[in-house]
Amino acid sequence: MSPLKIFFSCTLMLIFSLKLSAQDLDKTKAEIIQQLDQQMDHYGQVAHQIWGFAEMGYQEHQSTQLLQKTLKDAGFSIEAGVADMPTAFVASWGSGKPIIGILAEFDALPGLAQEAFPERKAIDGQKAGHACGHHLFGTGSTAAAIAVKNWLEESGTKGTIRLYGTPAEEGGGGKVYMVREGLFDDVDAVINWHPGSGNQASAGSSLAVRGIKFRFHGKASHAAGSPEQGRSALDGVEAFTTMVNLMREHVPDATRIHYVISRGGEAPNVVPAFAEVILRIRHPDVEMVKSIYDRIVLAAKGAAMGTGTTMTQEIYMGYYNLLPNEPLAEKMYENLKIVGGVTYNEEEQQFAQKIIGTLDKKGITPDLSQEIESYSVSYVGRGGSTDVGDISWQVPTVGMSAATWVPGTSAHSWQAVAAGGTSIGTKGMMVAAKAMTITAIDLYKDQSIIERAKAKLNELRGEDFKYESLVGDRKPPLDYRSHLTN
C-alpha cells in the first residue's frame, strides 16, 4: 500500500473512532439520565426528610447523618467532622487522578417554616425552613456523586469522586474553613449547583463580602438623674453608623454596606453600657472589600474616641468573590441543554399558577420552568455572596441552577419553601443531578478540559496567588444560630 493510501486509511480510521467515541458517550449520557430518572422517588424521599428536619447552620445533625448514610451505603468512605465542624464531611470513592469534587449544602433558614402548600401557611412550632432549597442541593449532589461512582466502577475509569458535605452556608461560611484546612488542595475540579426559579449554567461571579460585629462599651448611669456620669455605648454606635453613611459617597459605586443595630440598650432611662452593630461590606473585588474594611475600622475607633467609649470587633464571616471558569461553564451549559428543563404535570401546573398569583410579577408562566436560559459570561459580581467563592480561587469551579421553584419565585421566601417540599422541587433537583453527573464524566474522559480550566484559573488569580481567609484564624462559629433555638 502506498504511503498516501496508508495516510488516508489511518485518517478514516481516526475519524470513525472519534465518531464512535462520541456516539458511545452520548449513549452513556442517555443511560445515566435514564437511571437517575428511575431513582427520582428515592432521592425525592431523602430530600423531603431533610426538608422536614429544617436544621439551621452547624445544627444539621440529622441531615448530615442521612446524607452520609446514603453515600456509605453506596460504597463511599466517609470522613466526618472535618475542619472542626461536627456536621461537615468528605465522602470519597476511587483512586488516583483526576479528583473531582461535588459540593453539598443542607442548612435551613430561620423564621421561614412553611407547609408544602401554595398559600402562606406556617408550620406551628418549627423555627426554620428550607427557603434556599439546600435540602435539594445536598440530595441532588449526593445523587450525582453516586451516579459518577457507579460509572467509574462499571467503566473501569481511573479517578476519584468526592462529595463535600458543607454546612452553614447561610452566614456560617462552612466552606471557608474547609478551604483553609486544605481539603481542596489536591482537587482538579469542583462542580456544584443551586436551587432556583430557572435553569441556567452561565459563567458568573458574585460579590466578595466581610461581616463584622462592632461592639461598643460605655458606662451605665441614670439617664435623668446623673447623665453626666454615663458614657453611652449607643452614642458610639450612632456616631459610627453616621460616619459609615457619610462614607458611602466616597467608595466605588459597586460597594454595598449594610448593617443592623443588634443591641442598643435595655431601657430609655439607663445610659446604655453596651451596644452592638452588625455590618457587612460587599464589592466585586475582594481586595476592595479589605480596603473599605480598614477605613470602616478607623471610623469605629474614631466614634469610640469621640463618645468616651471603647470598641471591640469580631470578623464573623467573609467570602471571596466567585471566579468564573469558562472552560467548565461551557461544558456544563452544553450538558444542561442535553438534560433539558422541568416539565410540570397537571397538578404541578395548578400549584404553580397559585404560587404565581402570590407574586408581584408580570409575564410569569409555569412553562418557563422548561426553558434553558442563554449562556453568558460576567466577571463582575452582582447581588449576593457565597462561600463557594473561596473554593473557586483554589480549584477550577463550575456551577448551575435548576428550576426547583415556580418561575418568578425569590429565594428566601415562603414560596420557595413550599415548592421545595413538592415534586416540583424534586424534578428540578434531578435536572441538576443529571447535568452534574454527565459533566463530571466529560471531565474524566477528556482531561484537556481540566487543563484549560486550570489555565483560566491561573490567568484570573495569578500564578503566585496564596489563599488567605477573610476570617483569619478564627474557629468556625458553631453557635452562631444557637440563640434562635434556645
Secondary structure, DSSP 4 states (H G I P E B T S, - for coil): --HHHHHHHHHHHHHHHHHHHHHHHHHHHHHHHHHHHHTHHHHHHHHHHHHHH-PBTT--HHHHHHHHHHHHHTT-EEEESGGG-TT-EEEEEEESS-EEEEEE---BEET----SSSS----TT--EE-TT-HHHHHHHHHHHHHHHHHHHHHHT--EEEEEEE---TTTT-HHHHHHHTTTTTT-SEEEEEEEESSBB--B----EEEEEEEEEE-B--BTTT-GGG-B-HHHHHHHHHHHHHHHGGGS-TT-EEEEEEEE--S-TTB--SEEEEEEEEEESSHHHHHHHHHHHHHHHHHHHHHHT-EEEEEEEEEEPPP---HHHHHHHHHHHHHH------HHHHHHHHHHHHTS--SS--GGGGG-BPPP-B--S--S---THHHHHTTS-EEEEEEE-S-TTPPSSSHHHHHHHTSHHHHHHHHHHHHHHHHHHHHHHH-THHHHHHHHHHHHHH-TT-----TTTTPPP-TTTTGGGT-
